[in-house]
Amino acid sequence: MYFYLLVIHSLFRWGVVCSLLYAIYRGVIGWSRGTVFTAQDNAVRHITATVAHIQLAIGYVLYFQSPLVAYFRSHYHEAIRQFDFLFFGLIHIVLMTIAVVLITIGSSVAKRQHTDVARFRTMTIWFFLALIVIFIAIPWPFSPLANRPYIRPF
């Protein structure tokens, strides 16, 4: 079961990034051109938030089943001094949760705006902030926080 969740998690992580990038693209275009916020724009906003929530739920399940996190939680005072354990045991999950909260707020506030330009502007700003937080929380191979290879075996 754990392996299947890892595979689904890997697919959904790219779904979150791609849907955020597409939503930001549509938001920038709509905001700059002053176009009408269509049903398709609303669907992009909603789907982006939904994919992010699904990814967060899968991430929580994997987080609490992870042997690395189990070690972090049981040996907290030792693990907090080792930055890899600190990153994966605490920083990563907190930043990803914050990113999904930003997406949720942006989606909710954009839905309630009275003008189309305000909807696009709100969606763009909040989703862009979430994307920045996500990019900070990713363990890139070049990251000073924690690093992993681009493609890794399960």
C-alpha positions in Angstrom: 0.0 0.0 0.0 2.8 2.4 0.9 4.4 1.9 -2.5 1.2 2.7 -4.3 0.8 5.9 -2.3 4.3 6.9 -3.2 3.5 6.4 -6.9 0.3 8.4 -6.6 2.1 11.1 -4.6 4.7 11.4 -7.4 2.1 11.9 -10.0 0.0 14.4 -8.0 3.1 16.5 -7.1 3.5 17.3 -10.7 -0.2 17.8 -11.0 0.0 20.5 -8.3 2.9 22.3 -9.9 1.4 22.1 -13.4 -2.1 23.2 -12.4 -0.6 26.1 -10.3 1.5 27.2 -13.3 -1.5 27.0 -15.6 -3.7 28.9 -13.2 -1.1 31.6 -12.7 -0.7 31.9 -16.5 -4.4 32.3 -16.9 -4.6 34.7 -14.0 -1.8 36.9 -15.4 -3.4 36.9 -18.9 -6.9 37.7 -17.5 -5.5 40.3 -15.1 -3.4 42.1 -17.7 -6.0 42.1 -20.5 -9.0 42.7 -18.3 -10.8 39.7 -19.8 -14.0 38.1 -18.4 -13.5 35.4 -15.7 -15.1 32.5 -17.5 -16.4 29.2 -16.2 -13.2 27.7 -17.5 -11.2 30.1 -15.4 -13.3 29.2 -12.4 -12.8 25.5 -13.1 -9.0 26.0 -13.3 -9.1 27.7 -9.9 -11.2 25.0 -8.4 -9.3 22.1 -9.9 -6.0 23.6 -8.7 -7.2 23.8 -5.2 -8.7 20.3 -5.3 -5.5 18.7 -6.6 -3.5 20.5 -3.9 -5.8 19.2 -1.2 -5.6 15.7 -2.5 -1.8 15.9 -2.6 -1.7 17.3 0.9 -3.9 14.4 2.2 -1.7 11.8 0.5 1.4 13.6 1.8 0.1 13.5 5.4 -0.5 9.7 5.1 3.0 9.2 3.7 4.5 11.5 6.3 3.1 9.6 9.3 4.1 6.2 7.7 7.7 7.4 6.9 10.5 5.7 8.8 12.5 8.9 8.6 9.7 10.8 10.3 9.2 8.0 12.8 12.9 8.3 13.7 12.6 12.1 13.9 9.6 11.9 16.2 11.1 9.2 18.5 14.6 10.8 18.7 13.6 14.5 18.5 16.4 16.0 20.5 19.0 14.1 18.4 17.3 14.5 15.0 16.7 18.2 15.4 20.4 18.8 15.2 20.7 16.9 11.9 19.4 19.2 9.2 18.1 16.4 6.8 16.0 15.0 9.6 14.8 18.5 10.6 13.9 19.3 7.0 11.9 16.1 6.3 10.5 15.7 9.8 9.3 19.3 10.2 10.2 22.0 7.7 8.9 20.2 4.5 5.5 19.3 6.0 5.0 22.7 7.5 5.8 24.6 4.3 3.7 22.3 2.1 0.8 22.8 4.5 1.3 26.6 4.4 1.3 26.4 0.6 -2.0 24.6 0.5 -3.5 27.0 2.9 -2.4 29.9 0.6 -4.0 28.1 -2.4 -7.2 27.6 -0.4 -7.3 31.2 0.7 -6.6 32.4 -2.8 -9.2 30.2 -4.3 -11.8 31.2 -1.8 -11.2 34.9 -1.9 -11.0 34.9 -5.7 -14.4 33.2 -5.9 -15.9 35.9 -3.8 -14.5 38.9 -5.7 -17.0 41.2 -7.4 -15.0 42.1 -10.5 -13.3 39.8 -13.0 -10.0 41.7 -12.8 -10.1 41.3 -9.0 -10.7 37.6 -9.4 -7.7 37.2 -11.7 -5.5 39.4 -9.5 -6.4 37.6 -6.3 -6.0 34.1 -7.8 -2.6 35.1 -9.4 -1.1 36.6 -6.3 -2.1 33.9 -3.8 -1.3 31.0 -6.2 2.1 32.6 -7.0 2.9 32.9 -3.3 2.0 29.3 -2.8 4.2 28.3 -5.7 7.2 30.1 -4.2 6.6 28.3 -0.9 6.4 25.0 -2.7 9.6 25.6 -4.6 11.3 26.5 -1.3 10.0 23.2 0.3 11.1 20.9 -2.5 14.4 19.1 -1.8 16.1 20.1 -5.1 19.5 18.5 -5.8 21.1 22.0 -5.5 19.1 23.1 -2.4 21.0 24.1 0.7 18.1 23.0 2.8 18.0 19.3 1.8 18.7 17.7 -1.5 17.6 14.6 -3.4 18.2 13.6 -7.0 15.6 14.6 -9.6 14.7 11.0 -10.3 15.1 8.5 -7.5 14.2 4.9 -7.2 11.5 4.0 -4.7 
